[in-house]
Amino acid sequence: MRKIIFILPLIFMSCVKRDITSVIVQYNMSSEINLFEGSYIVHDMNKNDIFYDFPISENEINEVKKTHSNQNISNYEKELLVVDDKPLIMPTSDIKYIINFSNGNKQVFIIRTDFRKNPLDEEKYKSLKVFINEINSIIKSK
């Protein structure tokens, strides 16, 4: 009986689903969007940062969470750099997607492109592309 008392909390903790608490998108360190807070920050080298707020609905947040779950994005590495297999032509651009979870973990995806070809078009990134397209469609709608 005592063994069951010690095992039950472990079983319960393993069944608790980690939930996404925030999604942050950084564009070449020049701007940052916190999607779940509905904030957009533009970093200006010569001036103070400029802050914009935009409305984000609970449905849009839930759609991002659902897409993350449906596409099995948690199967990707905690930190992943996505680059086209072909040599990049300058200038390149980095877009960093930071997904924070309720258990303190996070996933970071850095998409490096030279705008000739989307590196997410490769078959191995198909699920990640669906997830990122969901985030980008919400951002573009604002």
VENGIFEN-V546432 format. One record per run of one state. SS is the DSSP state (alpha for helix, beta for strand, coil for the rest). FROM is the first residue (numbers start at 1). TO is the last residue. Records with the same first field share a line. If there is no record, write none. Layout:
SS: FROM-TO ; FROM-TO
This chain:
coil: 1-1 ; 16-19 ; 28-30 ; 35-38 ; 43-49 ; 54-57 ; 71-72 ; 76-78 ; 84-92 ; 102-105 ; 114-118 ; 122-122 ; 141-142
alpha: 2-15 ; 58-70 ; 73-75 ; 119-121 ; 123-140
beta: 20-27 ; 31-34 ; 39-42 ; 50-53 ; 79-83 ; 93-101 ; 106-113
